[in-house]
Amino acid sequence: MKFRPIIKEKIWGGKKLSSLLNKPTDSDQAGESWEISAVDGDVTIVENGALEGKPLTELIETYQGELVGETIYKRYGNKFPLLFKFIDANQNLSLQLHPHDDLALKRHNSFGKTEMWYIMQADEGAGIYVGFKEGTTKQDYLDYLEKGKLQDIMNFEEVKTGDVYFIKTGLVHAIGEGVVLAEIQQSSDITYRVFDWNRKDADGNERELHTEFALDAIDFEFKDYHVFPKEQTNVFQTLVSNDYFKTQKLNLKGKLAADYSSTDSFVVLMCVEGELEVNDKNSSTDLKKGETLLLPADTEEIELNGDAAQLLEVTIA
């Protein structure tokens, strides 16, 4: 199943979701394309096949473990646990962080927000802000926050296509201007914004900051955010694996069979380069760069067929 993307305009968004990924928008501030979502108020709708027009939440209620996996349904019930996005940062996003599960549940009745990024395109010199410079203390953070110079104690890393980052809860981060990426995350829209570059909207207002909420949620120590995959062909290579999701990358050349008969999880395929066919015993679906596909948990085997296509495959262990 493919779903109709939900396009989110953002103060920092641009035009690349349309120009690079062929998303249905003519906005010059399109920041996010929500590909598969069951977030309240932003539930994606099936756009192909026999279930066209059905919202994801209705599918889970109807098909339960057949759709998401028996173990996953027992754990999450009718809540879909993940959210899939493409993001275009025409300007820097705010410096921000996300709370862990316990804090998010207590404060917002929500999941936490563990996520990962796969860089799809980056302008020359573009990068991300991720984590603090070595030795930064809580007091340093407060001092630089008060001076409006928080970026001075942040790590800035230039990025290129194919780079992978794991964004743990509590890690202060921001996507820098000129970066387009795929994001895989827990199904949560809880963000603590701590610095927004003194930016104002069209009405002259600055966006809300969440300074107090952020203070006891920040992780000053986490460093293992950059993932270094080896490039292989026709091999599913694990990029990130944790309690919430497992993401593998596939560089596809020609035909490859994928056996999911023993996988008790839905499978999501995000095409990050090229195009391919996804075939099972009953159907064939084209998947192009910037498109996302959901395979139900009762899928047994598929055949992938494409020349120089690149995929992210996401399951829950």
C-alpha positions in Angstrom: 0.0 0.0 0.0 1.0 3.6 -0.8 -0.5 6.4 1.1 -1.3 10.0 0.2 1.4 12.2 1.6 0.5 14.9 4.1 2.5 18.1 3.2 3.4 20.3 6.1 4.4 23.9 5.4 7.1 25.2 7.7 8.8 28.5 8.2 12.1 26.8 7.2 10.7 24.7 4.3 11.5 25.0 0.6 10.7 23.6 -2.8 12.7 20.4 -3.0 9.9 18.1 -1.9 8.3 19.0 -5.2 11.3 19.4 -7.4 13.4 16.4 -6.1 10.7 14.1 -4.8 7.7 15.0 -6.9 5.4 15.7 -4.0 2.0 17.3 -4.8 2.7 20.8 -3.7 3.6 24.2 -5.3 4.4 25.8 -1.9 7.8 27.4 -1.5 7.7 26.5 2.2 7.0 22.8 2.1 9.0 21.4 4.9 7.8 17.9 5.6 6.0 15.1 3.7 4.4 12.7 6.1 4.4 9.4 4.3 2.8 7.0 6.7 1.2 8.4 9.8 -1.4 7.6 12.4 -0.8 10.8 14.5 -4.0 12.3 15.7 -5.2 14.8 13.2 -2.7 13.6 10.6 -3.7 10.1 9.6 -2.6 9.1 6.1 -5.0 7.6 3.6 -4.4 4.6 1.2 -4.0 5.8 -2.4 -3.8 2.6 -4.3 -5.4 -0.9 -4.6 -8.5 -2.5 -3.1 -8.2 -0.4 0.1 -7.9 3.0 -1.6 -9.5 5.7 0.5 -9.1 3.9 3.8 -7.2 5.6 6.7 -4.4 3.8 8.3 -6.1 3.8 11.7 -9.1 1.9 10.3 -6.9 -0.7 8.7 -5.2 -1.4 12.0 -8.6 -1.8 13.8 -9.8 -4.1 11.0 -6.8 -6.3 10.3 -4.8 -6.0 13.6 -1.9 -8.4 13.7 -2.3 -9.4 10.1 -1.3 -5.8 9.2 1.2 -4.8 11.9 2.3 -8.2 13.3 0.9 -10.1 16.2 3.5 -9.2 18.7 3.4 -5.5 17.7 -0.4 -5.5 18.0 -0.2 -6.9 21.5 2.3 -4.2 22.4 0.7 -1.2 20.8 -2.9 -2.1 20.1 -4.5 0.1 17.6 -1.7 2.7 17.7 0.7 2.6 14.8 4.1 2.9 16.4 6.2 4.7 13.7 6.0 7.9 11.6 7.8 8.2 8.2 8.8 11.5 6.7 10.8 13.3 4.0 12.1 16.7 5.1 13.4 19.7 3.1 15.3 22.2 5.2 15.6 25.4 3.1 16.6 27.1 6.3 18.0 25.8 9.6 15.5 24.0 11.8 15.4 25.1 15.4 17.9 23.6 17.8 15.7 21.1 19.6 15.4 17.7 21.3 12.7 15.1 22.1 11.7 13.5 25.4 12.0 9.8 26.2 9.0 7.6 26.6 8.5 8.1 30.3 8.7 11.8 30.2 6.5 12.1 27.1 3.9 9.8 28.6 3.9 11.8 31.9 3.7 15.3 30.3 2.0 14.7 27.0 0.3 11.3 27.1 2.5 10.5 24.1 5.3 8.2 22.9 8.8 9.6 23.1 10.6 10.4 19.9 13.6 8.3 19.0 14.5 8.9 15.3 17.0 8.5 12.6 18.0 10.4 9.4 19.2 9.3 6.0 20.6 12.1 4.0 19.2 12.2 0.5 20.7 15.4 -0.8 22.9 18.2 0.5 24.0 21.5 -1.0 27.7 22.2 -0.9 28.8 23.0 2.7 25.4 22.0 4.1 25.2 20.0 7.3 23.5 19.3 10.6 23.9 20.4 14.2 24.1 17.4 16.5 25.2 17.1 20.1 27.4 19.4 22.1 31.1 20.0 21.8 33.3 17.9 24.1 33.2 18.9 27.7 30.0 21.1 27.5 28.3 21.2 30.9 24.7 22.1 31.9 25.9 25.5 33.1 27.7 26.1 29.7 24.4 25.3 28.0 22.5 27.8 30.2 25.1 30.5 29.7 25.1 30.2 25.9 21.4 29.9 25.8 21.0 33.2 27.7 23.5 34.9 25.3 21.5 33.6 22.3 24.6 31.8 21.0 23.8 28.2 21.6 25.1 27.2 18.2 28.6 28.1 19.4 28.8 25.0 21.6 27.1 22.6 19.1 28.8 20.1 16.9 28.3 21.0 13.2 28.9 18.2 10.7 28.9 18.7 6.9 26.9 15.9 5.3 26.6 14.2 2.0 24.1 11.8 0.3 24.1 8.5 2.1 25.1 9.7 5.5 23.1 8.2 8.4 22.5 9.7 11.9 20.8 8.2 14.9 19.0 10.9 16.9 18.5 9.5 20.4 15.9 11.2 22.8 17.6 14.0 24.7 20.1 14.8 22.0 20.1 18.4 21.0 20.0 18.7 17.2 18.9 20.6 14.1 18.8 19.9 10.4 20.9 22.6 8.6 19.8 24.6 5.6 20.3 22.9 2.3 19.6 19.3 3.5 16.9 16.9 2.3 16.5 13.7 4.3 14.3 10.7 5.1 13.3 10.5 8.7 12.1 7.4 10.6 10.8 8.0 14.1 8.5 6.9 16.8 4.9 8.1 16.2 5.2 11.3 18.2 5.1 15.0 17.4 6.6 16.2 20.7 9.5 18.6 20.2 11.3 20.8 22.7 12.5 23.9 20.8 15.4 25.6 22.7 16.8 28.1 20.1 15.2 29.3 16.8 17.9 31.6 15.4 15.9 34.7 16.6 13.7 34.0 13.6 10.3 35.7 13.2 7.3 34.6 11.2 5.3 36.7 8.6 3.5 38.4 11.5 6.7 39.4 13.3 6.3 36.7 16.0 9.0 34.4 17.3 8.1 30.7 17.7 7.5 29.4 21.2 10.5 28.0 23.0 10.3 25.1 25.6 13.3 26.0 27.8 12.0 24.6 31.0 10.6 21.4 29.6 13.9 20.8 27.9 16.2 21.3 30.8 15.7 17.9 32.5 15.4 16.1 29.2 18.8 17.0 27.6 21.5 14.3 27.2 24.8 16.1 27.4 26.9 12.9 26.9 25.6 11.0 23.9 28.1 10.8 21.0 27.3 7.7 18.9 25.0 9.5 16.5 26.9 9.1 13.2 26.4 5.7 11.6 29.0 4.5 9.0 27.5 1.9 6.6 29.5 -0.1 4.2 28.3 0.1 0.6 27.2 -3.3 -0.7 25.0 -4.5 -3.5 21.9 -6.7 -3.1 22.5 -7.1 0.6 20.3 -5.7 3.4 22.7 -3.9 5.7 21.6 -2.8 9.1 21.9 0.9 9.8 20.1 1.4 13.1 18.4 -1.2 15.3 16.8 -0.4 18.7 13.6 -1.2 20.6 11.5 1.0 18.3 12.6 0.2 14.8 15.2 -1.6 12.7 16.3 0.1 9.5 18.3 -1.7 6.8 19.6 -0.2 3.5 19.5 -2.1 0.2 21.5 -1.1 -2.9 19.5 -3.0 -5.6 20.9 -4.0 -8.9 18.7 -6.4 -10.9 16.3 -8.8 -9.2 16.3 -9.8 -5.5 13.9 -12.0 -3.5 13.1 -10.9 0.0 11.5 -13.5 2.4 9.3 -12.1 5.2 7.6 -15.4 6.1 9.1 -15.4 9.5 9.0 -11.6 10.1 6.3 -10.8 12.7 6.2 -7.1 11.6 4.9 -4.8 9.0 7.6 -3.8 6.5 8.1 -0.2 5.2 10.1 0.5 2.1 11.3 4.0 1.4 12.9 4.6 -2.0 15.7 7.1 -1.6 17.2 6.7 -5.1 16.2 5.4 -8.5 13.1 3.3 -9.1 12.0 -0.3 -8.9 9.2 -2.8 -9.1 7.9 -4.5 -6.0 6.2 -7.8 -6.9 4.4 -10.4 -4.9 2.3 -13.4 -6.0 -0.8 -11.2 -6.5 0.4 -7.7 -7.7 3.1 -5.4 -8.9 3.8 -1.9 -7.7 6.2 0.7 -8.9 8.2 2.5 -6.3 10.1 5.7 -7.2 12.5 8.0 -5.4 10.6 9.8 -2.7 7.8 7.1 -2.4 7.0 4.9 0.5 5.3 1.5 0.6 3.8 -0.5 3.5 3.8 -4.3 3.3 1.4 -6.0 5.7 2.9 -8.4 8.3 1.3 -11.4 6.5 3.4 -10.7 3.4 5.5 -13.9 2.8 7.8 -13.0 -0.1 8.4 -10.3 -2.6 10.6 -9.8 -5.5 12.4 -6.5 -6.0 13.5 -5.5 -9.5 15.4 -2.4 -10.4 18.6 -1.0 -11.7 20.6 1.1 -9.2 17.7 1.7 -6.8 18.3 2.4 -3.2 15.9 1.4 -0.4 15.5 1.8 3.3 13.7 -1.2 4.8 12.1 -0.7 8.2 10.6 -3.3 10.5 10.2 -3.7 14.3 12.3 -6.5 15.8 
